[in-house]
Amino acid sequence: MSAEKQPLSVVLPPRLFIAAGLPASAQEFLDGTVQSVAAQWPATAVRWTASGHHHLTLRFLGDTEAARVPALTRLVDGIATAAAPFQLKLGSPGVFHANGPAKVLWMGLRPDAGE
């Protein structure tokens, strides 16, 4: 009699970050930039952010217990509701990498002084 081995089921905690959405004009610019850069890479070599899903990461929280998500959501929503609007301009691009090939391509931001 042989017992079949059942695969272990591992539930990983969600990896969270706090982010702000971008206006349509910034989304369109970034979509165009991605299309231009992506044309230079094999489709299987890079995974790009889907069109319209670019965002401003404010804080990376990392692995977070699922039970904490509702309270964190309420807290961030409350802070966002009370925050004053602000304007930024797109800056220069860069990459995140850990002693090896680039893992993340990012676009910098700078204050908009009403120029």
C-alpha positions, 0 to 999 in steps of 0.5 A: 500500500502506498500513500500519495504525498500531498503537496504542502500548501503554504500561504504567504502573507501579502506584501504591501505598500502604500501608494498614491495614484497618478493623473491620467497625463502621467499614466499616459506618459509612463505608458509611452515610456514603457512601450518605447523601452520595452521594444528594446527587450525580449518579451520574455526577459522583462515583466512590465507594469500593466498600462494605467497601473503606475503609481507613486510608492510612498512606503513599502511595508513588506510581508504583512499579516493578513489580519492587519490589513483592514486596520492598515487600510482604515488608517491610510484612508484616514490619513489620505482623506486629511492630506492636502493636495500636492503637485509633482513633476516627473524627473529622471529614471533609475533602477533598483538592483541588489548587486546584480541586474536591475530588478525595478525601473523607476521614474523619479519625481520632483516638486512642482514649483508652479513653473 
